[in-house]
Amino acid sequence: MTLLAFDMGGTAVKYALVEQDGTILSKGKFKTPETLDALINQLQTTKRTYSTHPLTGIAFSCPGAVDNESGIIGGASAIPYIHHFPFRQLLEENLELPIALENDANCAALAETWLGVAKQASDILFLIIGTGIGGAVIKNGKIHAGAHLHGGEFGYMIMNDKLENLSDTGTAVNAASRIAKRKGLPSLSGIEAFQLKEAGDPIAMEEIDFMFRNLAKGIFNLQYVYDPELIVIGGGVSERPDFLSAIQTQLDDLLAQITIAKVAPTLVSCEFGNDANLIGAVANFNQIYD
């Protein structure tokens, strides 16, 4: 039995033919359409390319607050036309198969919980670091979305009296922006920010240290709010080989200063890269239609 999985992003939609055990048989991607009608047409076209396979259903990883009861995606994203109406119903009518939707960060978490670094744990937090910071809460092996479907929105955490949040203070994108502003540059990428830091630039060193310090503070707070077995770190920047160790160094410093804190967070990196959301979408489908 096979599923078709889609990972909907702001610039591209990835897709894969996936066995129900998570094995990816083939995959591809297309540019994110500009309208809802164009999206439906492209989804139908992609489905037809797999017409020789007996598909069990279609699994989606989507941005936004996914309500599995109503099939409506709340919030906002870079794909505005998928929000605030019965999106799942529209997909079912046009694709003529069972549909499962889940938030993209939650899908990444489900992939790691099902087949990845967190498969032996039951209470886990996932911190996904990109242009902002998202995440997921796994409770007893399942997504805990919260009363308002905002469980895992760790980027909203207020970090100081300026009301800067963790997304403001804990991402490479914003660290690069602060470095550029202080150096009088029009712009700077996250990669360039790390290159400056590695070259010994004092402003870059200070701002990237500030970023890691804030990530450590956020992780410390999350550990004592939920007390997970693992905190799994994902997102593109987390693939840097020194990223986790830099957070750990700051975390060790915090723990040394806060002597009452006896539980040290256990940090691990995501095992799955670009395929995580596709695999997690299948895991979600399996949970819903089991």
NUFIVEX-876117 format. One record per residue (C-alpha): y, z, x; residue number from 1. Coordinates in Angstrom, 1 decimal, padded with zeros to 4 digits. Last residue first. Layout:
{rec {Y; Z; X}; NUM}
...
% end
This chain:
{rec {003.5; 011.4; -005.2}; 290}
{rec {006.3; 009.3; -006.6}; 289}
{rec {009.2; 011.5; -005.6}; 288}
{rec {007.7; 012.8; -002.3}; 287}
{rec {006.4; 009.4; -001.3}; 286}
{rec {009.8; 007.8; -002.0}; 285}
{rec {011.5; 010.4; 000.2}; 284}
{rec {009.1; 009.8; 003.1}; 283}
{rec {009.8; 006.1; 002.7}; 282}
{rec {013.5; 006.7; 002.9}; 281}
{rec {012.8; 008.9; 006.0}; 280}
{rec {011.1; 006.0; 007.8}; 279}
{rec {014.0; 003.6; 007.1}; 278}
{rec {016.6; 006.3; 008.0}; 277}
{rec {014.8; 007.1; 011.3}; 276}
{rec {014.4; 003.5; 012.4}; 275}
{rec {017.6; 003.4; 014.6}; 274}
{rec {016.4; 006.3; 016.7}; 273}
{rec {013.4; 008.5; 016.0}; 272}
{rec {012.7; 011.5; 018.1}; 271}
{rec {015.8; 013.5; 017.2}; 270}
{rec {016.9; 015.9; 019.9}; 269}
{rec {015.9; 019.5; 020.0}; 268}
{rec {017.9; 022.8; 019.9}; 267}
{rec {016.4; 026.3; 019.4}; 266}
{rec {019.2; 028.6; 018.4}; 265}
{rec {019.2; 032.0; 020.2}; 264}
{rec {018.5; 035.0; 018.1}; 263}
{rec {019.7; 038.3; 019.6}; 262}
{rec {023.4; 038.1; 018.7}; 261}
{rec {024.8; 041.6; 019.2}; 260}
{rec {025.7; 040.7; 022.8}; 259}
{rec {028.3; 038.1; 021.7}; 258}
{rec {029.6; 037.2; 025.2}; 257}
{rec {026.2; 036.1; 026.7}; 256}
{rec {025.4; 034.3; 023.4}; 255}
{rec {028.6; 032.3; 023.7}; 254}
{rec {027.9; 031.3; 027.3}; 253}
{rec {024.4; 030.2; 026.4}; 252}
{rec {025.8; 028.1; 023.6}; 251}
{rec {028.2; 026.4; 026.0}; 250}
{rec {025.3; 025.5; 028.4}; 249}
{rec {023.1; 024.5; 025.5}; 248}
{rec {025.8; 022.0; 024.2}; 247}
{rec {025.9; 020.4; 027.7}; 246}
{rec {022.1; 020.4; 027.9}; 245}
{rec {021.9; 018.5; 024.6}; 244}
{rec {024.4; 015.8; 025.7}; 243}
{rec {023.2; 015.2; 029.3}; 242}
{rec {020.7; 012.4; 028.5}; 241}
{rec {023.2; 010.6; 026.2}; 240}
{rec {021.2; 009.9; 023.0}; 239}
{rec {023.2; 012.5; 021.2}; 238}
{rec {026.2; 010.1; 021.1}; 237}
{rec {024.3; 007.8; 018.7}; 236}
{rec {023.5; 010.5; 016.1}; 235}
{rec {021.0; 013.3; 016.1}; 234}
{rec {020.6; 017.0; 016.9}; 233}
{rec {017.7; 019.0; 015.4}; 232}
{rec {018.3; 022.7; 014.9}; 231}
{rec {014.9; 024.4; 014.8}; 230}
{rec {013.3; 027.5; 013.2}; 229}
{rec {016.3; 027.9; 011.0}; 228}
{rec {018.3; 031.2; 010.6}; 227}
{rec {020.4; 029.9; 007.6}; 226}
{rec {023.9; 031.5; 008.1}; 225}
{rec {023.2; 032.9; 011.6}; 224}
{rec {021.9; 029.7; 013.1}; 223}
{rec {024.7; 027.7; 011.4}; 222}
{rec {027.4; 029.9; 013.0}; 221}
{rec {025.9; 029.4; 016.5}; 220}
{rec {025.6; 025.7; 015.8}; 219}
{rec {029.3; 025.5; 014.9}; 218}
{rec {030.4; 027.5; 017.9}; 217}
{rec {028.2; 025.3; 020.2}; 216}
{rec {029.7; 022.2; 018.7}; 215}
{rec {033.1; 023.6; 019.3}; 214}
{rec {032.4; 024.4; 022.9}; 213}
{rec {031.0; 020.9; 023.4}; 212}
{rec {034.2; 019.3; 022.0}; 211}
{rec {036.5; 021.6; 024.1}; 210}
{rec {034.5; 020.6; 027.2}; 209}
{rec {035.1; 017.0; 026.3}; 208}
{rec {038.8; 017.7; 026.0}; 207}
{rec {039.1; 019.6; 029.3}; 206}
{rec {037.1; 017.1; 031.3}; 205}
{rec {039.0; 014.2; 029.8}; 204}
{rec {042.3; 015.8; 030.7}; 203}
{rec {041.1; 016.7; 034.2}; 202}
{rec {039.8; 013.2; 035.1}; 201}
{rec {036.8; 013.9; 037.3}; 200}
{rec {035.2; 010.4; 037.3}; 199}
{rec {032.5; 011.8; 035.0}; 198}
{rec {035.2; 012.9; 032.5}; 197}
{rec {036.8; 009.4; 032.6}; 196}
{rec {033.4; 007.8; 032.0}; 195}
{rec {032.8; 010.2; 029.1}; 194}
{rec {036.1; 009.2; 027.5}; 193}
{rec {035.3; 005.5; 028.1}; 192}
{rec {032.0; 005.9; 026.2}; 191}
{rec {033.8; 007.7; 023.3}; 190}
{rec {036.3; 004.8; 023.1}; 189}
{rec {040.0; 005.1; 024.1}; 188}
{rec {043.1; 003.9; 022.3}; 187}
{rec {046.8; 003.1; 022.9}; 186}
{rec {047.0; 005.3; 026.0}; 185}
{rec {049.7; 007.9; 026.6}; 184}
{rec {047.4; 010.2; 028.5}; 183}
{rec {047.6; 013.0; 026.0}; 182}
{rec {047.1; 010.7; 023.1}; 181}
{rec {044.2; 008.9; 024.7}; 180}
{rec {042.5; 012.2; 025.5}; 179}
{rec {042.9; 013.4; 021.9}; 178}
{rec {041.5; 010.1; 020.5}; 177}
{rec {038.5; 010.3; 022.9}; 176}
{rec {037.7; 013.8; 021.8}; 175}
{rec {038.0; 012.5; 018.2}; 174}
{rec {035.4; 009.8; 018.7}; 173}
{rec {033.3; 012.2; 020.9}; 172}
{rec {032.9; 014.5; 017.9}; 171}
{rec {033.1; 018.3; 017.7}; 170}
{rec {036.8; 019.1; 017.0}; 169}
{rec {037.7; 017.0; 014.0}; 168}
{rec {034.2; 016.8; 012.6}; 167}
{rec {033.9; 020.6; 013.0}; 166}
{rec {037.0; 021.2; 011.0}; 165}
{rec {040.6; 021.6; 011.9}; 164}
{rec {042.3; 024.1; 009.6}; 163}
{rec {045.0; 024.8; 012.3}; 162}
{rec {043.7; 028.4; 012.1}; 161}
{rec {040.5; 027.4; 013.7}; 160}
{rec {037.0; 025.9; 013.2}; 159}
{rec {036.7; 025.2; 009.5}; 158}
{rec {033.2; 023.8; 008.7}; 157}
{rec {033.6; 020.5; 006.8}; 156}
{rec {031.5; 018.7; 009.4}; 155}
{rec {028.5; 020.7; 008.3}; 154}
{rec {028.0; 018.7; 005.1}; 153}
{rec {024.3; 019.7; 005.1}; 152}
{rec {024.2; 020.8; 001.4}; 151}
{rec {026.9; 018.9; -000.5}; 150}
{rec {024.8; 017.9; -003.5}; 149}
{rec {026.9; 020.3; -005.7}; 148}
{rec {024.3; 023.0; -006.3}; 147}
{rec {022.7; 022.5; -002.9}; 146}
{rec {020.8; 019.5; -001.5}; 145}
{rec {017.9; 021.4; 000.0}; 144}
{rec {015.6; 018.6; 001.4}; 143}
{rec {012.0; 019.6; 001.6}; 142}
{rec {009.7; 021.2; 004.2}; 141}
{rec {010.1; 024.8; 003.0}; 140}
{rec {013.9; 024.4; 003.2}; 139}
{rec {015.3; 021.4; 005.1}; 138}
{rec {019.1; 021.4; 005.3}; 137}
{rec {020.7; 018.1; 006.3}; 136}
{rec {023.5; 016.8; 008.4}; 135}
{rec {026.9; 015.3; 008.7}; 134}
{rec {029.5; 015.3; 011.5}; 133}
{rec {032.1; 012.6; 011.8}; 132}
{rec {032.4; 009.4; 013.8}; 131}
{rec {028.8; 010.2; 014.7}; 130}
{rec {027.0; 013.5; 015.1}; 129}
{rec {024.0; 014.2; 012.8}; 128}
{rec {023.2; 017.9; 012.8}; 127}
{rec {019.8; 018.6; 011.2}; 126}
{rec {018.8; 022.1; 010.1}; 125}
{rec {015.2; 023.2; 009.8}; 124}
{rec {013.0; 025.5; 007.8}; 123}
{rec {009.4; 024.2; 007.6}; 122}
{rec {008.4; 023.4; 011.2}; 121}
{rec {005.4; 021.5; 012.6}; 120}
{rec {006.8; 018.1; 011.7}; 119}
{rec {010.2; 018.8; 013.3}; 118}
{rec {010.0; 016.5; 016.3}; 117}
{rec {008.9; 013.5; 014.3}; 116}
{rec {006.4; 012.4; 011.6}; 115}
{rec {007.4; 014.1; 008.3}; 114}
{rec {010.1; 016.5; 009.3}; 113}
{rec {011.7; 013.9; 011.7}; 112}
{rec {011.7; 011.2; 009.1}; 111}
{rec {012.9; 013.6; 006.4}; 110}
{rec {015.9; 014.6; 008.5}; 109}
{rec {016.9; 011.0; 009.1}; 108}
{rec {016.6; 010.4; 005.3}; 107}
{rec {018.8; 013.5; 004.6}; 106}
{rec {021.4; 012.0; 006.8}; 105}
{rec {021.2; 008.7; 004.9}; 104}
{rec {021.4; 010.3; 001.4}; 103}
{rec {018.4; 009.4; -000.7}; 102}
{rec {017.4; 006.8; -003.3}; 101}
{rec {013.9; 005.9; -004.7}; 100}
{rec {013.2; 002.8; -006.7}; 99}
{rec {010.1; 001.8; -008.7}; 98}
{rec {009.9; -002.0; -008.9}; 97}
{rec {011.6; -004.7; -010.9}; 96}
{rec {014.3; -005.6; -008.3}; 95}
{rec {017.1; -006.3; -010.8}; 94}
{rec {016.5; -003.7; -013.5}; 93}
{rec {015.3; -001.1; -011.0}; 92}
{rec {018.4; -001.7; -008.8}; 91}
{rec {020.7; -001.3; -011.7}; 90}
{rec {019.0; 001.9; -012.8}; 89}
{rec {019.3; 003.3; -009.3}; 88}
{rec {023.0; 002.6; -009.2}; 87}
{rec {023.8; 004.4; -012.4}; 86}
{rec {027.6; 004.6; -011.8}; 85}
{rec {029.8; 006.6; -009.5}; 84}
{rec {029.3; 004.9; -006.1}; 83}
{rec {027.6; 001.7; -004.9}; 82}
{rec {030.9; -000.4; -004.9}; 81}
{rec {032.6; 001.7; -002.2}; 80}
{rec {030.3; 000.7; 000.7}; 79}
{rec {032.3; 002.4; 003.6}; 78}
{rec {031.7; 005.7; 001.8}; 77}
{rec {032.8; 007.9; -001.1}; 76}
{rec {031.3; 010.9; -003.0}; 75}
{rec {028.7; 010.5; -005.7}; 74}
{rec {025.7; 008.2; -005.8}; 73}
{rec {024.2; 008.1; -009.3}; 72}
{rec {020.4; 007.9; -010.0}; 71}
{rec {020.8; 010.5; -012.6}; 70}
{rec {018.2; 013.1; -011.5}; 69}
{rec {018.1; 012.0; -007.9}; 68}
{rec {021.8; 012.6; -007.4}; 67}
{rec {022.7; 011.1; -004.1}; 66}
{rec {025.9; 012.4; -002.4}; 65}
{rec {027.1; 009.5; -000.2}; 64}
{rec {025.7; 007.0; 002.2}; 63}
{rec {022.4; 005.4; 001.3}; 62}
{rec {018.8; 005.3; 002.5}; 61}
{rec {016.8; 003.3; 000.0}; 60}
{rec {013.1; 003.0; -000.8}; 59}
{rec {011.5; 000.1; -002.8}; 58}
{rec {008.2; 000.2; -004.6}; 57}
{rec {004.5; -000.4; -004.3}; 56}
{rec {004.9; -003.8; -002.8}; 55}
{rec {001.8; -006.1; -002.9}; 54}
{rec {002.7; -008.3; 000.1}; 53}
{rec {002.9; -012.1; -000.3}; 52}
{rec {006.3; -011.9; -001.9}; 51}
{rec {007.8; -010.3; 001.3}; 50}
{rec {010.5; -012.9; 001.7}; 49}
{rec {011.2; -012.5; -002.0}; 48}
{rec {012.3; -008.9; -001.5}; 47}
{rec {014.9; -010.0; 001.0}; 46}
{rec {016.3; -012.5; -001.5}; 45}
{rec {016.4; -009.9; -004.2}; 44}
{rec {018.3; -007.5; -001.9}; 43}
{rec {020.7; -010.3; -000.9}; 42}
{rec {021.5; -011.1; -004.5}; 41}
{rec {022.0; -007.5; -005.4}; 40}
{rec {024.4; -007.0; -002.5}; 39}
{rec {026.4; -010.1; -003.5}; 38}
{rec {026.7; -008.8; -007.0}; 37}
{rec {027.9; -005.4; -005.6}; 36}
{rec {030.6; -007.0; -003.5}; 35}
{rec {031.4; -007.3; 000.2}; 34}
{rec {027.9; -007.7; 001.5}; 33}
{rec {026.7; -005.6; 004.4}; 32}
{rec {025.6; -008.0; 007.1}; 31}
{rec {021.9; -008.5; 007.2}; 30}
{rec {019.0; -006.7; 008.9}; 29}
{rec {015.4; -007.1; 010.0}; 28}
{rec {012.0; -005.4; 010.0}; 27}
{rec {008.3; -005.8; 010.2}; 26}
{rec {005.2; -003.7; 009.9}; 25}
{rec {006.7; -000.3; 010.3}; 24}
{rec {004.1; 002.5; 010.0}; 23}
{rec {005.4; 005.4; 007.9}; 22}
{rec {002.1; 006.4; 006.3}; 21}
{rec {003.2; 004.5; 003.1}; 20}
{rec {003.2; 001.3; 005.1}; 19}
{rec {006.7; -000.1; 005.8}; 18}
{rec {008.2; -003.5; 005.4}; 17}
{rec {011.7; -003.0; 006.9}; 16}
{rec {015.4; -003.4; 006.1}; 15}
{rec {018.7; -002.8; 007.8}; 14}
{rec {021.9; -003.2; 005.9}; 13}
{rec {024.9; -003.8; 008.2}; 12}
{rec {028.6; -002.9; 008.6}; 11}
{rec {029.0; 000.1; 006.3}; 10}
{rec {025.3; 001.1; 006.4}; 9}
{rec {022.5; 000.8; 003.8}; 8}
{rec {019.1; 001.5; 005.2}; 7}
{rec {016.6; -000.4; 003.1}; 6}
{rec {012.8; 000.1; 002.8}; 5}
{rec {010.2; -002.2; 001.2}; 4}
{rec {007.0; -000.3; 000.6}; 3}
{rec {003.4; -001.0; 001.3}; 2}
{rec {000.0; 000.0; 000.0}; 1}
% end
